[in-house]
Amino acid sequence: MKRTLRDQIIDQIRADIIAGRLRPGEIIRDQDLARRYATSGSPVREAIILLAGEGLVEMPSVRVKRVTPIDKQMSRHFLEVTRVLSRHAISVGLPRLTKDDVASIEKNQKAREAARTPEERELLGRLLWSGMDLLFVRTANPVLQKMRTDVSPWMLRLLMLIPMELEVQHRHLCDLEEALRSQDVARALRVYEDFADEYGRHIEKLPDY
């Protein structure tokens, strides 16, 4: 299916918010974004409304629009929900991974090994998320997958923007890849919980808005 201009603008703005190119709390104006993405105001306005529904943009009626800040309490809530969903996806989806899934994980591993600079933090976050995505798909549970989609924008922002050391991210991602490749449910659960615990500690350092 051909993607519309609005869809493309939504993807671009979402990607820039997730990666921090549009910073948490940054004031955003339709005309500025239209210039930034070389488009008209209409698709930008439509994109902002949709992204507000995803929780990435705040657009109160009496104040200017801004990128939603990453605050401690909301991040705690999103992490709690993500942990519950991910435990189920690992337990149910991991034993169902296909040979093609494993090949995709191995491809991701090669890309990870090439990512060694802070500028490539975005790649590491997306590789981790895509590896887990396979598990959600293999559960064959559309409700679970929809819930995963709903929490994805916020959690991806945390993966991109919380300053976890790159070597720590590499280690967790490598351990998770190995657990997925071997389809070792118990190991994958341990690795995921360790990773989530680490992010939980970083979340506690966030400001309260």
C-alpha positions in Angstrom: 0.0 0.0 0.0 1.3 3.4 -1.0 2.0 5.7 2.0 0.4 9.1 2.0 2.3 12.4 2.6 0.6 12.5 6.0 1.9 9.0 6.9 5.4 10.0 5.9 5.3 13.2 8.0 4.0 11.3 11.0 6.8 8.8 10.6 9.4 11.6 10.4 8.1 13.5 13.4 7.7 10.4 15.5 11.2 9.3 14.6 12.7 12.7 15.6 10.8 12.7 18.9 11.9 9.1 19.7 15.5 9.8 18.9 15.5 13.1 20.8 16.1 15.3 17.7 12.9 17.0 18.9 13.7 17.2 22.6 11.4 16.3 25.5 9.6 19.5 26.5 10.5 21.3 23.3 7.9 23.8 22.1 6.6 22.9 18.6 4.8 25.1 16.1 3.1 23.9 12.9 4.9 26.4 10.7 8.3 25.5 12.1 7.7 21.8 11.5 6.3 22.4 8.0 9.6 24.1 7.1 11.6 21.4 8.8 10.0 18.7 6.7 9.5 20.7 3.6 5.7 20.3 3.5 2.5 22.3 4.1 0.8 22.9 7.4 -2.1 20.5 6.8 -0.2 17.2 7.1 1.8 18.6 10.0 -1.4 19.4 11.9 -2.8 16.0 11.2 0.4 14.4 12.3 0.5 16.3 15.6 -3.1 15.2 16.5 -2.2 11.6 15.9 1.1 11.8 17.8 -0.8 13.5 20.7 -2.9 10.4 20.8 0.3 8.3 21.1 1.3 10.4 24.1 4.3 11.9 22.3 2.9 15.5 22.0 1.0 17.6 24.4 -1.5 20.1 22.9 -3.6 21.7 25.6 -6.1 24.2 24.5 -4.7 27.1 26.5 -1.0 26.6 26.0 1.4 26.1 23.1 2.1 22.5 21.9 5.2 20.8 23.0 7.0 17.4 22.9 5.8 15.4 25.9 8.5 15.5 28.6 9.8 12.1 29.8 8.8 12.2 33.4 9.6 9.7 36.1 6.1 8.6 37.1 4.8 8.0 33.6 8.0 6.1 32.7 7.5 3.9 35.7 4.0 3.1 34.5 5.1 2.3 31.0 7.9 0.1 32.2 5.6 -1.8 34.5 3.1 -2.5 31.6 5.9 -3.4 29.2 7.4 -5.9 31.7 4.1 -7.7 32.0 3.6 -7.9 28.2 7.1 -8.9 27.5 7.2 -11.7 30.0 4.1 -13.2 28.3 5.6 -12.7 24.9 8.8 -14.5 25.8 7.0 -17.4 27.5 4.6 -18.0 24.6 6.4 -16.6 21.5 9.9 -17.7 22.0 9.3 -21.5 21.5 7.5 -20.6 18.2 10.3 -18.7 16.5 11.0 -19.8 13.0 14.2 -20.3 11.1 13.6 -17.0 9.4 13.2 -15.4 12.7 16.5 -16.7 13.9 18.2 -15.6 10.7 16.8 -12.1 11.3 18.2 -12.1 14.9 21.6 -13.1 13.5 21.4 -10.2 11.0 20.7 -7.8 13.8 23.6 -9.2 15.8 26.0 -8.2 12.9 24.5 -4.7 12.8 24.9 -4.4 16.6 28.5 -5.4 16.5 29.1 -2.5 14.1 27.5 0.1 16.4 30.1 1.4 18.8 29.5 5.2 19.1 27.0 7.2 21.0 25.6 8.4 17.7 24.4 4.9 17.1 22.4 4.5 20.3 19.3 4.8 18.2 20.3 1.7 16.3 20.8 -0.3 19.5 17.4 0.6 20.8 15.7 -0.3 17.6 17.6 -3.7 17.4 16.5 -4.5 20.9 12.9 -3.6 20.2 12.8 -5.5 16.9 14.1 -8.7 18.5 11.3 -8.5 21.0 8.8 -7.7 18.3 9.3 -11.2 16.8 8.2 -12.7 20.1 5.0 -10.6 20.1 4.2 -11.6 16.5 4.7 -15.3 17.3 2.2 -15.2 20.2 -0.5 -14.8 17.5 -2.4 -12.6 19.9 -3.6 -9.5 18.2 -4.7 -7.9 21.5 -1.2 -8.3 23.0 0.4 -6.9 19.8 -1.9 -3.9 19.9 -0.9 -3.2 23.5 2.7 -3.5 22.5 2.1 -1.0 19.8 0.5 1.4 22.2 3.5 1.4 24.6 6.2 1.4 21.9 6.6 5.1 21.3 7.3 6.0 25.0 9.5 2.9 25.6 11.5 3.5 22.5 12.1 7.1 23.7 13.5 5.7 27.0 15.7 3.3 25.1 17.1 6.1 22.9 17.4 8.9 25.5 18.2 7.4 28.9 22.0 7.5 29.1 22.7 3.9 29.7 26.3 3.1 28.9 26.8 1.7 25.4 28.8 -1.3 26.6 25.9 -2.2 29.0 23.4 -1.9 26.1 25.6 -4.1 24.0 25.9 -6.7 26.7 22.2 -6.9 27.3 21.4 -7.0 23.6 24.0 -9.7 23.0 22.7 -11.9 25.8 19.1 -11.5 24.6 20.1 -12.4 21.0 21.8 -15.5 22.2 18.8 -16.5 24.3 16.4 -16.0 21.4 18.7 -17.9 19.0 18.8 -20.9 21.4 15.1 -20.5 22.2 16.0 -20.7 25.9 12.9 -19.3 27.6 14.3 -19.3 31.1 17.5 -17.5 30.0 15.6 -15.0 27.9 13.4 -14.1 30.9 16.4 -13.6 33.1 18.1 -11.4 30.6 15.0 -9.3 30.0 14.4 -8.8 33.7 18.0 -7.7 34.2 17.7 -5.2 31.4 14.4 -3.9 32.7 15.8 -3.6 36.2 18.7 -1.6 34.8 16.3 0.8 33.0 14.2 1.0 36.2 17.2 2.3 38.0 17.8 4.9 35.3 14.1 5.9 35.4 14.5 6.8 39.0 17.0 9.5 38.0 14.5 11.3 35.8 12.9 14.6 37.0 9.4 14.8 38.3 7.2 17.1 36.2 
